[in-house]
Amino acid sequence: MQSKLRFAALILLIALGISQISGTLAQAPMPTPAQLDQLLAPIALYPDSLLAQITTASTNPQEILDVSNWLQANPGLQGSALTNAAEQQGFDAAFIALVNFPDVLDMMAENIDDYATIGQAFSADQGAVSASIQRLRNQAYAAGNLRSNQQQQVQVQQSSGQPVYVIQPANPQVVYVPVYNPTVVYVRPPTNVVVVSYGPPISIGILMVSRPWGWMGWGWNWTSHRCYYNHTVWVGWRNPYRPPNVWYRPRPVPYSSRPGYGGNWHYRPPNYRPPAPVRPPANRPPWGPDNRPGYRPPTNRPGTGRPPVPQPKPQPRPQPKPGTPSQPIAKPGTPGPGPTRPTTPPAHGKPAPQPRPVPQQRPAPQPKPAPQQRPAQQPKPAPQHKPAPQQRPAPQSKPGQQPKPNQANRPQPQAN
C-alpha cells in the first residue's frame, strides 16, 4: 500500500511540474486593439502574401530563432537549393518561403517578443489581427504615404461599405520590402521628404511553384478576416515543426516604450529603433539561452550619438567657472602681491549668489591702490610694536601697588 501511495504521490508531483511548465508557456491575455496596432505597425504595409507568411510564422517563436541560426550557418545556399534544404530540415511552410527573405527573418528574431505576441493573437483571433492591419493601412493612406508606385500596387476595394486596402508587388516576379518609421508614416501628410523606402529587390521566381508554400498560395481574405495558405484558410500546420531544444520563454511586451502608445504616433520613445529588415553581421553568434535576441542599445545611431557628445562639453565648462573667480582676481593682482589678499574676502562673500561671480570681479580697481606698500609695511613694524603693548601690564602692576606707595614709586625713577 505504501509503495502505491508513493507512486501516486510521484505522479501528482510530475503532473504539478508539467502544469507549472505549461503555465509559463500559456498564452498571454489578448492584446487590446491599440496594442495590436503598436505591434503590427512596423509590418502592416508589407505585401499581403509576405504579411501572411510573417503572421503564421509568428505562431512558433522558437522556430524563428532556429531558422535564423540555420541561415547563419548556411550562408552559401541560394535559390532552389535553399528552399529544398529548408524543406528537408522539416521547417513549416511559412519558413520555407521566408528563407528567401533573410533580412525579414533576422528582424523577427531580433524582436522575438513582439512577434511571439503577434503569433499568440493571430492564433486566438485572426479577425482582430486583420482589422488592425486594415486600420493602420487606412491611416497611412489618409496621410498620403500609401500609394501605388514602381515597387508595389495598392488597390482600394469596398467591403460592407468600408474601404479595404490590398497591397501586391508591382512586378509579380520581384518583391520589395518597405522600410519606414511608424512615428512618421501613419500621421504626417505627404511632403517632399521620403517617408517610405524599399530594400533591395528580391526575386520570387523560385517561389512561383506549385508547392504548398508557393507565393501564390498565400494571402488574406479581407471579407472574412482570415488568412489563407495553399488557397485555404489557415488553421495550423499539418505536420508542425518540433524544435529540438525549446529554451525561449515569452516575455511581456513594453508597450509604453514604442510609438503609438495611447494613440500618439508622434511619440518617439528614447532609444527606440523601429524594426527594419537589415542584414545581420556575418560573425554574429547564434541565438541561444546565453545570447537571447532583443532590442540592443543603439550606440551607433546618429540620433542617439549626438546627445552624449554635448553632455561632456558643458561639464568641463561649469567646473572652471567656480574656479575662475580666483584666476581673474590673480590677474589684476599681478602688479603687486598685496592686492591678492584684500580681493579674497569679496570672492568668499559672493559665492553665495552663485549666478555670476564674474561681474563682481569689477571691483578689481579697488586693489589698484594696493600698490601702496602701507599694508606691506604694516607687517614689519607690527612685530616691533607688539612688545610695546606687552609693557602695558607694567602699569597694571602699579594699580596693584596703588593702595600703599603709588607715589613713592614714581619719584624714584625721577631721582634716577
Number of C-alpha atoms within 10 A of each C-alpha: 6 7 8 9 10 11 12 12 12 12 12 12 12 12 12 12 12 12 13 12 11 11 10 13 12 12 16 13 10 16 16 11 14 14 19 21 23 23 22 21 25 20 22 21 26 23 21 20 21 21 21 20 23 23 24 25 23 26 20 19 24 21 22 23 24 20 22 23 19 15 19 19 13 11 10 9 15 13 14 13 12 20 21 13 15 22 16 10 13 15 21 21 24 23 25 24 25 21 21 21 19 18 19 22 25 24 19 26 26 22 16 24 23 24 25 26 25 25 23 23 24 21 18 14 14 20 17 18 25 21 18 22 21 20 19 23 25 18 16 22 19 15 17 17 22 23 13 14 10 9 17 23 16 18 14 14 12 11 11 7 7 9 15 18 21 19 21 20 21 16 13 14 15 15 23 21 24 19 20 21 17 26 20 19 27 25 18 17 14 14 10 5 6 10 19 14 12 14 14 10 12 13 17 18 14 16 21 15 13 11 12 15 23 21 24 17 18 24 24 21 13 17 12 12 16 22 27 19 25 17 13 14 15 17 13 11 12 8 10 12 15 13 14 9 9 13 11 17 12 17 13 9 14 9 16 12 14 21 24 23 18 12 12 12 18 16 16 17 14 9 16 15 15 16 19 19 19 14 13 13 8 9 7 9 11 17 15 15 11 7 9 15 19 14 15 11 11 13 10 8 11 9 10 15 12 10 10 9 10 10 10 10 10 10 10 10 10 11 10 11 14 14 10 14 23 16 12 14 22 19 11 19 22 11 14 16 12 20 24 20 13 14 21 14 10 15 17 11 10 15 13 9 8 9 8 13 19 15 8 12 18 12 12 19 12 12 20 15 12 20 15 13 11 11 12 13 10 10 10 10 10 10 10 10 10 10 10 9 10 9 10 10 9 10 10 11 10 15 11 10 13 13 8 10 10 13 11 10 13 11 10 9 8 7 6 5
